[in-house]
Amino acid sequence: MNNCKFCNNEVALNKLTSEGLCSKCQPEVTKSIKKHVDIIQDTFKLAETTDNEKTYVGLLSLILKNLKALDENYVSKGINATNFNIKQAIKEIEQEKESLTATKSVVKTK
């Protein structure tokens, strides 16, 4: 017997998917991961096209929220959620937001 990576219920090894999920969790997890990834991809496209800094920062926040949800709900449990390094993506987005905020603070103090 092994445990499902998502719900942690004991399941016969031959009843787990290749991702280590039980048959009950697999559709739910797959659907949720796809939803988060779609939001991230669509939001990146919008962020690339906006000239409004406030909108850009808001879009980065939405991307971060979904990356962190994937990390906390799936990656931390050993479930492969994406084909890229989520922790690295979170770090890069946080740095981008921080640099914009720091620039804005410097401009305000002048």
LUMMI-127058 format. One record per residue (C-alpha): x, y, z; residue number from 0. Coordinates in steps of 0.001 Angstrom, whole numbers. Layout:
LUMMI-127058
+---------+---------+---------+-----+
:       X :       Y :       Z :   i :
+---------+---------+---------+-----+
:       X :       Y :       Z : NUM :
...
+---------+---------+---------+-----+
END
This chain:
LUMMI-127058
+---------+---------+---------+-----+
:       X :       Y :       Z :   i :
+---------+---------+---------+-----+
:       0 :       0 :       0 :   0 :
:    1144 :    3509 :    -846 :   1 :
:    -344 :    6890 :    -115 :   2 :
:   -1824 :    9300 :   -2619 :   3 :
:     429 :   12366 :   -2790 :   4 :
:   -2574 :   14693 :   -2599 :   5 :
:   -5067 :   13230 :    -110 :   6 :
:   -2567 :   10941 :    1635 :   7 :
:   -5069 :    8039 :    1680 :   8 :
:   -3650 :    4549 :    1417 :   9 :
:   -4088 :    3044 :   -2025 :  10 :
:   -2775 :    -121 :   -3618 :  11 :
:     356 :     720 :   -5599 :  12 :
:   -1203 :    -431 :   -8871 :  13 :
:   -4119 :    1966 :   -8264 :  14 :
:   -1941 :    5089 :   -8201 :  15 :
:   -1381 :    7129 :  -11361 :  16 :
:    2143 :    7757 :  -12631 :  17 :
:    1978 :   11062 :  -10708 :  18 :
:    1284 :    9168 :   -7480 :  19 :
:   -2375 :   10188 :   -7238 :  20 :
:   -5416 :    8073 :   -6465 :  21 :
:   -8247 :    7840 :   -8981 :  22 :
:  -10368 :   10202 :   -6891 :  23 :
:   -7763 :   12987 :   -6719 :  24 :
:   -6246 :   12704 :  -10192 :  25 :
:   -9033 :   14477 :  -12156 :  26 :
:   -9439 :   17208 :   -9528 :  27 :
:   -5693 :   17865 :   -9274 :  28 :
:   -5194 :   17849 :  -13044 :  29 :
:   -8079 :   20294 :  -13534 :  30 :
:   -6820 :   22634 :  -10806 :  31 :
:   -3228 :   22614 :  -12057 :  32 :
:   -4437 :   23343 :  -15599 :  33 :
:   -6552 :   26246 :  -14318 :  34 :
:   -3586 :   27808 :  -12493 :  35 :
:   -1230 :   27298 :  -15458 :  36 :
:   -3776 :   28807 :  -17884 :  37 :
:   -4186 :   31855 :  -15638 :  38 :
:    -405 :   32258 :  -15379 :  39 :
:      67 :   31996 :  -19161 :  40 :
:   -2809 :   34353 :  -19998 :  41 :
:   -1660 :   36865 :  -17392 :  42 :
:    1916 :   36787 :  -18725 :  43 :
:     557 :   37621 :  -22178 :  44 :
:   -1356 :   40587 :  -20764 :  45 :
:    1663 :   41746 :  -18754 :  46 :
:    3803 :   41760 :  -21899 :  47 :
:    1379 :   44073 :  -23680 :  48 :
:     489 :   46639 :  -21014 :  49 :
:    2171 :   50032 :  -20792 :  50 :
:     521 :   50854 :  -17467 :  51 :
:    2914 :   50179 :  -14582 :  52 :
:     131 :   49814 :  -12012 :  53 :
:   -1619 :   47260 :  -14227 :  54 :
:    1692 :   45472 :  -14763 :  55 :
:    2331 :   45188 :  -11020 :  56 :
:   -1226 :   43915 :  -10499 :  57 :
:    -716 :   41282 :  -13174 :  58 :
:    2566 :   40217 :  -11562 :  59 :
:     673 :   39830 :   -8276 :  60 :
:   -1888 :   37571 :   -9970 :  61 :
:     902 :   35478 :  -11480 :  62 :
:    2574 :   35193 :   -8068 :  63 :
:    -680 :   34172 :   -6400 :  64 :
:   -1137 :   31302 :   -8858 :  65 :
:    2509 :   30224 :   -8773 :  66 :
:    2395 :   30115 :   -4972 :  67 :
:    -859 :   28112 :   -5061 :  68 :
:     781 :   25539 :   -7347 :  69 :
:    3835 :   25412 :   -5110 :  70 :
:    1923 :   25090 :   -1833 :  71 :
:    -843 :   22757 :   -3011 :  72 :
:    1038 :   20460 :   -5384 :  73 :
:    4811 :   20872 :   -5723 :  74 :
:    5307 :   20746 :   -1941 :  75 :
:    3555 :   17354 :   -1998 :  76 :
:    5817 :   16000 :   -4728 :  77 :
:    3272 :   16470 :   -7520 :  78 :
:    4821 :   17731 :  -10752 :  79 :
:    2667 :   20727 :  -11651 :  80 :
:    4615 :   22368 :  -14485 :  81 :
:    7523 :   21924 :  -16842 :  82 :
:    9389 :   24872 :  -15268 :  83 :
:   10912 :   25569 :  -11858 :  84 :
:    8111 :   27179 :   -9843 :  85 :
:   10352 :   28339 :   -6992 :  86 :
:   12662 :   30076 :   -9476 :  87 :
:    9687 :   31696 :  -11227 :  88 :
:    8347 :   32954 :   -7881 :  89 :
:   11761 :   34408 :   -7034 :  90 :
:   12049 :   36171 :  -10403 :  91 :
:    8542 :   37653 :  -10248 :  92 :
:    9081 :   38836 :   -6662 :  93 :
:   12363 :   40489 :   -7718 :  94 :
:   10640 :   42183 :  -10657 :  95 :
:    7903 :   43538 :   -8384 :  96 :
:   10461 :   44651 :   -5820 :  97 :
:   12538 :   46498 :   -8421 :  98 :
:    9450 :   48343 :   -9664 :  99 :
:    8428 :   49244 :   -6119 : 100 :
:   11970 :   50389 :   -5250 : 101 :
:   12112 :   52549 :   -8378 : 102 :
:    8754 :   54078 :   -7529 : 103 :
:    9891 :   54835 :   -3951 : 104 :
:   13032 :   56580 :   -5208 : 105 :
:   10988 :   58697 :   -7618 : 106 :
:    8516 :   59701 :   -4858 : 107 :
:   11270 :   60806 :   -2478 : 108 :
:   12885 :   63151 :   -5011 : 109 :
+---------+---------+---------+-----+
END
